[in-house]
Amino acid sequence: MTVLIIYFSVLVVMSIYGLHRYYLVYLYCRYKHNVPRPKGAFEKLPRITVQLPLYNEMHVVGRLVDAVCKMDYPRELLEIQVLDDSTDETQALASMCVDRYRERGFNISYHHRENREGFKAGALHEGMKHSTADYIAIFDADFIPAPDMFQKMIHFFTDPTIGMVQARWGHINRDYSILTQIQSIMLDGHFVIEHTTRNRSGRFFNFNGTAGMWRRRAIIDGGGWQHDTLTEDLDLSYRTQMRGWKFVFLQDIVAPAELPPEMNSFKSQQHRWAKGSIQTMKKILPKIWRADLPLRIKIEAFFHLSANIAYLLMIPLSILMFPAMVIRYNLGWYDLILIDFPLFAAATLSVSTFYIFCQKEVYANWPARLKYLPPLMWVGVGLCINNSKAVLEALFNHQTPFTRTPKYGIENSNDQWKGKKYSGKVDVQPYVELLFGLYFSCAVFFALTAGLYPILPFLCLFQIGFLYTASLSLFQRKPEEVPLLGNQKA
């Protein structure tokens, strides 16, 4: 009975997070027509500092600097800072790029730090000390901003209450593989549905660390860049909005970026985002609940900042699903299995609805993209080991360094990431995922032999999800990598 109580309790909590996705879709439909418009236009364009934080980005640094220097904005009003914390050949490549454009008359400077104190947040903070502009745009190394981006964003700051303007991420290499297709849909859901809904309905949303522009005074008023979390962007966003600054999300302005082409780099990125969000939740959420803010903002902040807790809940759910099914079968409580379906539907089918809707909003050929929903669901399940580890590390204050996501300069199907420098690391996680996959294979076999067909689709979802994620993690590791099993030399 204890097993069943815990099992259903976890499933109910997860279904609440699932229902929240339905609610976001509802709010999107309600507020989608509240498209933000600038209140005016600058008679004289202001200066902009463009910050380009780097750490070991040898494959993409040239592409980034080229794109920024092609911006359709008066050259004399752009100050470009290459903030390079690299420890490899990127230093020489970045310095050469800066020298080349400086000789052409660009106001571009190269800044290199030896200690990486504060990681990206520290680099941005140091760069601000040398900035002379009231507005600061930030781009990560894998982005290729469109030339007209600044012209479309800057005039929103004619409203003195606007502190930040965020563009939507695009995907340079979306068609590279099934994995990049999955990531593109996941990010589309975050930007198209979550950001649009939160912004246009008057709730808080966050700067995503790149492809956005800040008012310098808003950064300072919000407490500046702090590095006690791995998501300094999320942290500063909430602190600044709590100070009364307004943010704007521009769904129609797209900044293309490179998606991780292999599973281990993707997992590293997801681990950092998951851990950082829980760190920010611990730091910010109590202040939000005590603040004089509308209840709708507080509730949405809770769901936003705590969303990755759902990954942690998937672990006991996964472990208890099989014994809960066996117990009910042996006790003759077959009808209780039917209770699982609506709860699972709220917890898992809401994901499909959420992502189908976002694809419909963005792409004319959205029906052709529905074929990627099953693998998206598989990866969503398979990530629970990786992201649960991140959540636990955050909850128990286990400190880890800022781990960059490897970039390879992948733009089309002919480009290769194998053989290039940098890769995501393989540890013991894929083997844990493999064990979970085999565990669910046993559960699927039992369900088939016992005739428990209503629960079978959900068992198969977990089975394939763990096996798929584990397989990609192991097969996409670099050839020279040795699996971390047994005693290995450092």
C-alpha positions as CSV (number, residue, x, y, z in Angstrom):
1,M,0.0,0.0,0.0
2,T,2.9,2.4,0.8
3,V,4.3,1.8,-2.7
4,L,0.9,2.8,-4.3
5,I,0.5,5.9,-2.1
6,I,4.0,7.2,-3.1
7,Y,3.4,6.2,-6.7
8,F,0.1,8.0,-7.0
9,S,1.4,11.0,-5.0
10,V,4.3,11.5,-7.4
11,L,2.0,11.0,-10.4
12,V,-0.4,13.6,-9.1
13,V,2.3,16.2,-8.6
14,M,3.7,15.6,-12.1
15,S,0.2,15.9,-13.6
16,I,-0.1,19.3,-12.0
17,Y,3.0,20.5,-13.8
18,G,1.5,18.9,-16.9
19,L,-1.7,20.9,-16.5
20,H,0.3,24.0,-16.1
21,R,1.5,23.5,-19.7
22,Y,-2.1,23.4,-20.9
23,Y,-2.6,26.6,-19.0
24,L,0.3,28.3,-20.7
25,V,-1.2,27.3,-24.1
26,Y,-4.5,28.8,-23.0
27,L,-2.8,32.0,-21.9
28,Y,-0.9,32.2,-25.1
29,C,-4.2,32.1,-27.1
30,R,-5.7,34.7,-24.9
31,Y,-2.8,37.2,-25.1
32,K,-1.1,36.4,-28.4
33,H,-2.4,39.5,-30.0
34,N,-0.8,41.8,-27.4
35,V,2.2,42.3,-29.7
36,P,4.7,44.7,-28.1
37,R,5.5,47.9,-30.0
38,P,8.0,50.6,-29.3
39,K,6.5,53.8,-27.8
40,G,8.6,56.0,-30.0
41,A,11.9,56.2,-31.9
42,F,15.2,57.8,-31.0
43,E,15.8,60.9,-33.0
44,K,19.5,60.2,-32.5
45,L,20.5,56.6,-32.2
46,P,22.3,55.8,-28.9
47,R,25.6,54.0,-28.4
48,I,25.6,50.2,-27.9
49,T,28.2,48.0,-26.3
50,V,28.2,44.5,-27.8
51,Q,29.7,41.9,-25.4
52,L,30.9,38.6,-26.8
53,P,31.8,36.3,-24.0
54,L,34.1,33.4,-25.1
55,Y,35.6,30.3,-23.6
56,N,37.5,27.9,-25.9
57,E,35.4,28.7,-29.0
58,M,38.0,28.2,-31.8
59,H,35.4,26.8,-34.3
60,V,33.0,29.6,-34.1
61,V,34.7,32.8,-32.9
62,G,35.4,34.1,-36.4
63,R,31.9,33.6,-37.5
64,L,30.5,35.5,-34.5
65,V,32.8,38.5,-34.9
66,D,32.1,38.7,-38.6
67,A,28.3,38.7,-38.0
68,V,28.5,41.4,-35.3
69,C,30.7,43.6,-37.5
70,K,28.1,43.4,-40.3
71,M,25.4,44.9,-38.1
72,D,23.3,47.6,-39.8
73,Y,24.0,50.2,-37.2
74,P,26.3,53.3,-37.3
75,R,29.8,52.0,-36.9
76,E,30.8,54.9,-34.7
77,L,28.0,54.0,-32.2
78,L,29.0,50.4,-31.8
79,E,31.6,49.4,-29.2
80,I,32.4,45.7,-29.5
81,Q,34.1,43.8,-26.6
82,V,35.5,40.3,-27.2
83,L,35.6,39.0,-23.6
84,D,37.8,35.9,-23.9
85,D,38.5,33.6,-21.0
86,S,39.9,30.9,-23.3
87,T,42.9,28.7,-22.5
88,D,43.5,27.3,-26.0
89,E,44.0,28.4,-29.6
90,T,40.9,30.6,-29.4
91,Q,43.0,33.3,-27.8
92,A,45.1,33.7,-31.0
93,L,42.1,33.4,-33.3
94,A,40.0,35.9,-31.4
95,S,42.9,38.4,-31.1
96,M,43.5,38.1,-34.9
97,C,39.8,38.8,-35.6
98,V,39.8,41.9,-33.4
99,D,43.0,43.2,-35.0
100,R,41.6,42.7,-38.5
101,Y,38.4,44.7,-37.8
102,R,40.2,47.3,-35.7
103,E,42.3,48.1,-38.8
104,R,39.1,48.6,-40.8
105,G,38.0,51.3,-38.4
106,F,35.8,49.3,-36.0
107,N,35.7,50.2,-32.3
108,I,36.5,46.6,-31.2
109,S,38.7,45.5,-28.3
110,Y,40.0,42.2,-27.0
111,H,39.9,41.4,-23.2
112,H,41.5,38.3,-21.8
113,R,41.3,37.1,-18.2
114,E,43.6,34.5,-16.7
115,N,41.5,33.4,-13.7
116,R,37.9,33.0,-15.1
117,E,36.5,34.3,-11.8
118,G,32.8,34.2,-11.9
119,F,32.9,32.5,-15.3
120,K,30.6,34.2,-17.8
121,A,29.0,36.4,-15.2
122,G,32.5,37.6,-14.2
123,A,33.5,38.3,-17.8
124,L,30.3,40.4,-18.4
125,H,30.9,42.3,-15.2
126,E,34.5,43.1,-16.1
127,G,33.4,44.1,-19.6
128,M,30.9,46.6,-18.1
129,K,33.7,48.4,-16.3
130,H,35.1,49.3,-19.7
131,S,31.8,50.0,-21.4
132,T,30.9,53.6,-22.4
133,A,27.3,52.9,-23.7
134,D,23.9,53.0,-21.9
135,Y,22.8,49.9,-23.8
136,I,24.5,46.5,-23.8
137,A,23.9,43.7,-26.2
138,I,25.2,40.2,-25.5
139,F,25.8,37.2,-27.9
140,D,27.2,33.8,-27.1
141,A,29.8,32.4,-29.5
142,D,27.4,30.1,-31.5
143,F,25.1,32.9,-32.6
144,I,24.8,34.7,-35.9
145,P,22.7,37.8,-35.3
146,A,20.9,39.3,-38.3
147,P,22.2,42.7,-39.5
148,D,19.0,44.6,-38.7
149,M,18.6,43.2,-35.2
150,F,19.7,46.3,-33.3
151,Q,17.6,48.7,-35.5
152,K,14.5,46.6,-34.5
153,M,15.3,46.4,-30.8
154,I,16.8,49.7,-29.8
155,H,13.7,51.9,-30.1
156,F,11.9,49.9,-27.4
157,F,14.2,51.6,-24.9
158,T,12.5,55.0,-25.7
159,D,10.2,53.7,-22.9
160,P,12.2,54.5,-19.7
161,T,10.7,51.5,-17.9
162,I,12.1,48.9,-20.3
163,G,15.2,47.2,-18.9
164,M,15.7,44.4,-21.4
165,V,14.7,43.2,-24.8
166,Q,15.0,39.5,-25.8
167,A,15.0,38.0,-29.3
168,R,13.9,34.5,-30.1
169,W,16.5,31.9,-30.8
170,G,16.7,30.4,-34.2
171,H,18.5,27.2,-35.2
172,I,21.3,27.2,-37.8
173,N,21.6,23.4,-37.9
174,R,18.0,22.3,-37.1
175,D,18.0,19.8,-40.0
176,Y,21.4,18.3,-39.1
177,S,20.0,15.2,-37.2
178,I,17.0,13.9,-35.3
179,L,18.6,15.2,-32.1
180,T,18.9,18.8,-33.4
181,Q,15.3,18.6,-34.6
182,I,14.3,17.6,-31.1
183,Q,16.2,20.4,-29.5
184,S,14.8,23.0,-32.0
185,I,11.2,22.0,-31.0
186,M,12.1,22.1,-27.3
187,L,13.5,25.6,-27.6
188,D,10.6,26.7,-29.8
189,G,8.3,25.7,-27.0
190,H,10.3,27.7,-24.5
191,F,10.5,30.8,-26.5
192,V,7.2,30.8,-28.5
193,I,4.9,29.6,-25.8
194,E,6.5,30.3,-22.5
195,H,8.3,33.6,-23.2
196,T,5.4,35.0,-25.3
197,T,2.8,34.0,-22.8
198,R,4.6,35.3,-19.7
199,N,5.6,38.6,-21.3
200,R,2.3,39.5,-23.0
201,S,0.2,38.4,-20.0
202,G,2.2,40.6,-17.6
203,R,4.2,37.9,-15.9
204,F,8.0,37.7,-15.4
205,F,10.1,36.0,-18.0
206,N,13.9,35.8,-18.4
207,F,16.8,37.0,-20.4
208,N,18.4,33.9,-22.0
209,G,22.0,34.9,-21.6
210,T,22.4,35.9,-25.3
211,A,20.5,37.5,-28.2
212,G,19.2,40.3,-26.0
213,M,19.9,43.9,-25.2
214,W,20.0,45.5,-21.7
215,R,19.7,49.0,-20.4
216,R,22.9,49.4,-18.4
217,R,21.1,51.1,-15.5
218,A,18.7,48.1,-15.2
219,I,21.6,45.7,-14.8
220,I,23.1,47.9,-12.0
221,D,19.7,48.5,-10.3
222,G,19.0,44.7,-10.3
223,G,22.3,44.0,-8.4
224,G,24.6,43.4,-11.4
225,W,26.0,40.1,-12.7
226,Q,26.3,37.6,-9.8
227,H,27.9,34.2,-10.1
228,D,26.5,32.3,-7.2
229,T,24.3,30.3,-9.7
230,L,25.0,28.7,-13.0
231,T,22.2,30.7,-14.7
232,E,23.3,34.2,-14.0
233,D,20.9,35.4,-16.7
234,L,17.8,33.9,-15.0
235,D,19.0,35.2,-11.7
236,L,19.5,38.8,-12.9
237,S,16.3,38.7,-14.8
238,Y,14.2,38.1,-11.7
239,R,16.1,40.5,-9.5
240,T,15.7,43.3,-12.1
241,Q,12.0,42.7,-12.7
242,M,11.4,42.7,-8.9
243,R,12.9,46.2,-9.0
244,G,10.1,47.3,-11.3
245,W,11.8,47.1,-14.7
246,K,9.8,45.7,-17.6
247,F,11.1,43.2,-20.2
248,V,10.1,42.8,-23.8
249,F,10.2,39.6,-25.8
250,L,10.2,39.9,-29.6
251,Q,8.9,36.7,-31.1
252,D,9.4,37.9,-34.6
253,I,13.1,38.8,-34.3
254,V,15.1,35.6,-34.6
255,A,18.8,35.2,-33.8
256,P,20.1,31.9,-35.3
257,A,22.3,29.8,-33.2
258,E,24.0,26.4,-33.3
259,L,22.4,23.4,-31.6
260,P,24.7,20.8,-29.9
261,P,25.0,18.0,-32.6
262,E,25.7,15.2,-30.2
263,M,24.0,13.9,-27.0
264,N,26.8,14.4,-24.5
265,S,27.2,18.1,-25.3
266,F,23.4,18.4,-25.1
267,K,23.3,16.7,-21.7
268,S,26.0,19.0,-20.4
269,Q,24.0,22.0,-21.5
270,Q,20.8,20.6,-19.9
271,H,22.6,19.8,-16.7
272,R,23.8,23.4,-16.4
273,W,20.4,24.9,-17.1
274,A,18.6,22.5,-14.8
275,K,21.0,23.1,-11.9
276,G,21.1,26.8,-12.4
277,S,17.4,27.1,-12.4
278,I,17.1,25.3,-9.1
279,Q,19.9,27.4,-7.6
280,T,18.0,30.5,-8.7
281,M,14.7,29.1,-7.3
282,K,16.4,28.7,-3.9
283,K,17.8,32.2,-4.1
284,I,14.9,34.1,-5.6
285,L,11.6,32.4,-4.9
286,P,11.4,33.2,-1.2
287,K,11.9,36.9,-2.0
288,I,9.2,36.7,-4.7
289,W,6.7,35.3,-2.3
290,R,7.5,38.0,0.2
291,A,7.4,40.8,-2.3
292,D,4.5,43.0,-3.1
293,L,3.6,41.4,-6.4
294,P,0.4,40.1,-8.0
295,L,-0.4,36.5,-7.1
296,R,-0.4,35.5,-10.8
297,I,3.3,36.6,-11.0
298,K,4.2,34.6,-7.9
299,I,2.5,31.5,-9.0
300,E,4.0,31.6,-12.5
301,A,7.4,32.2,-11.0
302,F,7.0,29.1,-8.9
303,F,6.2,26.9,-11.9
304,H,8.9,28.5,-14.0
305,L,11.8,28.2,-11.4
306,S,10.8,24.8,-10.0
307,A,10.0,23.1,-13.4
308,N,13.1,20.9,-13.3
309,I,11.9,19.3,-10.1
310,A,9.7,17.2,-12.4
311,Y,12.8,15.4,-13.6
312,L,13.6,14.4,-10.0
313,L,10.1,13.2,-9.5
314,M,10.5,10.9,-12.6
315,I,13.0,8.8,-10.8
316,P,10.7,7.4,-8.1
317,L,7.9,7.3,-10.6
318,S,10.1,5.2,-12.9
319,I,11.2,2.9,-10.1
320,L,7.7,2.4,-8.6
321,M,5.7,2.0,-11.9
322,F,6.5,-1.7,-12.3
323,P,5.9,-2.8,-8.7
324,A,2.8,-0.7,-8.4
325,M,1.5,-2.4,-11.5
326,V,2.4,-5.9,-10.2
327,I,0.8,-5.2,-6.8
328,R,-2.5,-4.1,-8.3
329,Y,-2.5,-7.0,-10.7
330,N,-1.9,-9.6,-7.9
331,L,-4.6,-8.0,-5.7
332,G,-7.1,-8.1,-8.5
333,W,-7.3,-4.3,-8.6
334,Y,-7.3,-4.2,-12.4
335,D,-9.7,-1.2,-12.6
336,L,-7.3,1.0,-10.6
337,I,-4.8,0.8,-13.5
338,L,-7.3,2.8,-15.5
339,I,-6.7,5.7,-13.1
340,D,-3.1,5.9,-14.4
341,F,-4.3,6.9,-17.9
342,P,-5.8,10.4,-17.1
343,L,-2.9,11.2,-14.7
344,F,-0.3,10.1,-17.3
345,A,-2.2,12.0,-19.9
346,A,-2.0,15.2,-17.8
347,A,1.7,14.6,-17.1
348,T,2.9,13.4,-20.5
349,L,0.4,14.1,-23.3
350,S,0.4,17.8,-22.2
351,V,4.0,17.8,-23.5
352,S,2.9,16.8,-27.0
353,T,0.1,19.3,-27.0
354,F,2.5,22.0,-25.9
355,Y,5.0,21.4,-28.6
356,I,2.5,20.7,-31.4
357,F,0.9,24.1,-30.7
358,C,4.2,25.9,-30.8
359,Q,5.2,24.3,-34.1
360,K,1.8,25.3,-35.5
361,E,2.4,28.9,-34.5
362,V,5.8,29.2,-36.1
363,Y,6.0,26.9,-39.1
364,A,3.7,26.7,-42.1
365,N,4.8,23.1,-42.6
366,W,4.2,22.2,-39.0
367,P,2.4,18.8,-39.8
368,A,5.7,17.6,-41.3
369,R,7.4,18.2,-38.0
370,L,5.1,16.0,-35.9
371,K,7.2,13.0,-36.8
372,Y,9.8,14.3,-34.3
373,L,7.4,14.3,-31.3
374,P,8.0,10.6,-30.4
375,P,11.8,11.0,-30.2
376,L,11.2,14.3,-28.3
377,M,9.2,12.4,-25.7
378,W,11.9,9.7,-25.5
379,V,14.6,12.3,-24.9
380,G,12.5,14.1,-22.4
381,V,12.2,10.9,-20.4
382,G,15.8,9.9,-21.0
383,L,17.1,13.2,-19.6
384,C,15.7,12.5,-16.1
385,I,18.9,10.9,-14.8
386,N,21.1,13.7,-16.1
387,N,18.8,16.5,-14.9
388,S,17.9,14.8,-11.6
389,K,21.6,14.8,-10.8
390,A,21.7,18.5,-11.5
391,V,18.6,19.2,-9.3
392,L,20.1,17.2,-6.4
393,E,23.4,19.0,-6.7
394,A,21.6,22.3,-6.5
395,L,19.4,21.3,-3.6
396,F,22.3,20.1,-1.6
397,N,24.7,23.0,-2.6
398,H,27.2,20.8,-4.4
399,Q,29.3,23.3,-6.3
400,T,30.5,22.6,-9.8
401,P,32.2,24.9,-12.3
402,F,30.4,26.6,-15.3
403,T,30.7,24.0,-18.0
404,R,30.5,25.5,-21.5
405,T,28.5,23.7,-24.3
406,P,31.0,22.6,-27.0
407,K,30.4,24.3,-30.4
408,Y,31.7,22.9,-33.6
409,G,30.7,25.4,-36.3
410,I,28.0,23.0,-37.6
411,E,25.8,24.7,-40.2
412,N,24.6,22.0,-42.6
413,S,24.4,18.3,-43.0
414,N,27.9,18.1,-44.6
415,D,29.6,19.5,-41.6
416,Q,31.1,17.1,-39.1
417,W,31.7,17.4,-35.4
418,K,33.6,14.2,-35.0
419,G,37.3,14.7,-35.0
420,K,37.0,18.4,-33.9
421,K,38.3,19.7,-30.7
422,Y,35.9,19.7,-27.7
423,S,33.2,17.2,-26.8
424,G,30.7,16.5,-24.1
425,K,32.0,14.0,-21.5
426,V,30.8,10.5,-21.0
427,D,30.4,9.4,-17.4
428,V,28.4,6.7,-15.6
429,Q,25.0,8.1,-16.5
430,P,24.5,6.3,-19.8
431,Y,24.9,3.0,-17.9
432,V,22.3,4.0,-15.3
433,E,20.0,5.0,-18.2
434,L,20.7,1.6,-19.8
435,L,19.7,-0.2,-16.6
436,F,16.5,1.8,-16.4
437,G,15.8,0.9,-20.0
438,L,16.2,-2.8,-19.3
439,Y,14.1,-2.5,-16.2
440,F,11.2,-1.1,-18.3
441,S,11.7,-3.8,-20.8
442,C,10.8,-6.3,-18.1
443,A,7.8,-4.1,-17.2
444,V,6.7,-4.1,-20.8
445,F,7.0,-7.9,-21.0
446,F,4.9,-8.3,-17.8
447,A,2.2,-5.9,-19.1
448,L,2.0,-7.8,-22.3
449,T,1.7,-11.2,-20.7
450,A,-0.8,-10.0,-18.1
451,G,-2.9,-8.1,-20.6
452,L,-2.5,-4.7,-18.9
453,Y,-2.7,-2.9,-22.2
454,P,-3.9,0.6,-21.0
455,I,-0.6,1.2,-19.3
456,L,1.5,-0.2,-22.1
457,P,2.1,3.0,-24.1
458,F,3.5,4.8,-21.1
459,L,5.8,1.8,-20.2
460,C,7.1,1.8,-23.8
461,L,7.7,5.6,-23.6
462,F,10.0,5.1,-20.6
463,Q,11.6,2.0,-22.0
464,I,12.5,3.6,-25.4
465,G,13.4,6.9,-23.8
466,F,16.1,5.5,-21.5
467,L,17.5,3.1,-24.1
468,Y,17.6,5.8,-26.8
469,T,19.3,8.4,-24.6
470,A,21.8,5.8,-23.3
471,S,22.6,4.5,-26.8
472,L,23.3,8.0,-28.2
473,S,25.4,8.9,-25.2
474,L,27.6,5.9,-25.7
475,F,27.8,5.7,-29.5
476,Q,28.4,9.4,-29.9
477,R,31.4,9.7,-27.6
478,K,34.7,10.4,-29.1
479,P,36.6,7.3,-30.2
480,E,39.4,7.9,-27.8
481,E,37.1,8.2,-24.8
482,V,37.1,5.3,-22.4
483,P,33.9,4.6,-20.5
484,L,34.2,5.4,-16.8
485,L,33.8,1.9,-15.4
486,G,36.1,0.4,-12.9
487,N,39.4,2.1,-11.9
488,Q,40.6,4.5,-14.5
489,K,43.6,6.7,-14.5
490,A,42.8,10.4,-14.3
